[in-house]
Amino acid sequence: MSLSSPRPGILNIKPYKPGSSEAPGAAEIHKLSSNESALGASPGAMAAYKASGEALFLYPEGSAAALREKLGETYGLDPARIVCGAGSDELLQLLSRGYLGPGDNIVQSAHGFLVYAIAAMACGAEPRFAPEKNLTANVDAMLEMVDENTRIVFIANPNNPTGSYLPDAEIRRLREELRDDVLLVVDAAYAEYMDEADYNAGEKLVEECENVVMTRTFSKIYGLAALRLGWAYCPAAVADVLNRIRGPFNVSAGAQIAGVAALEDQDFVERNRAHNREERDYLQQQLGGLGLEFAPSYGNFILVKFPDEPGLAADDIHAYLKENGVIVREMGGYGLPQYLRVTIGPKAGNRKFIALLEKKFSRD
């Protein structure tokens, strides 16, 4: 084998394809493809990040201590059990590196986040995809796929790209019916958008169990996607594993400082949440009025189904929207080729999206 040949299985991985950000020829672009913050970032976070530039020559604090302390204060958690990473993506990769190897497998829902499978395959493990019910993770189907070689079960709650969620009771049932040596990873990237009384992001299970991890991100409601900042709340033993294998300076100083400032500006978070709730209701009402099917969403995006008709199919509508400056996300990679996912963005982008759809689907 030549040195240019990777380990077996690596070339079977389909690289993750981010949401597009370009619409050549469009006079004005509304990017609604990557579930980014509709209101941008907190002014306080932006100011703190800019000020951090004076210390670019210094290494960051290796354990992100100040950020972990602020996370603990904000969410009522033990900072010693928090591990920070370059986005929650890095933490998902680290969990896979720490607990997976050739011959192992993971279980995730059929339309769950693609990074879980990529992370597993990079470690030589097999990803298994459990069928969903009404675009919602099915606990029974996931449990049926678990065998003696299963090491991690990944569940996004709420789920991207479907927007559905499982109540706390179902997540608990999933945990209770797994073996003790199977790690349950609850990816709660969109937790801040949730208002439902029967929902828990996962922190309670982490504190009750030795085999549950909750991952979170600053890329969504906090609007710090460019800084790549995420965190995991773990049992002490899992936190120890992650701290042994992560890079010694895996979170930049600017990201740490901006993260602390973002956490201090909860008024901004509440404004973003309120905007999302209002605009999500508006978009779902308008989509229903146009006769388009969509998955009721609990995140900052909506999954919309398009008819299998020439000119009106998902691929056609995606191209049409892009030509007119509105970029949404294609869903073929998630096994949902009839759907497009639209981020709930600023009002101007949301209304341009609906105005363009009205030209194709209006019943008047």
Secondary structure, DSSP 4 states (H G I P E B T S, - for coil): --TTS-STTGGGPPPP-PPP---TT-SS-EE-SS---TT-S-HHHHHHHHHGGGGTTSPPPTT-HHHHHHHHHHHT--GGGEEEESHHHHHHHHHHHHH--TT-EEEEETTS-HHHHHHHHHTTPEEEEEPPBTTB--HHHHHHH--TTEEEEEEESS-TTT-----HHHHHHHHHTS-TTSEEEEE-TTGGG---TT---SHHHHHH-SSEEEEEESSSTT--GGG--EEEE--HHHHHHHHHHS-TT-S-HHHHHHHHHHHH-HHHHHHHHHHHHHHHHHHHHHHHHTT-EEE--SSSEEEEE--SSTTTSHHHHHHHHHHTTEE-EE-GGGT-TTEEEEE---HHHHHHHHHHHHHHH---
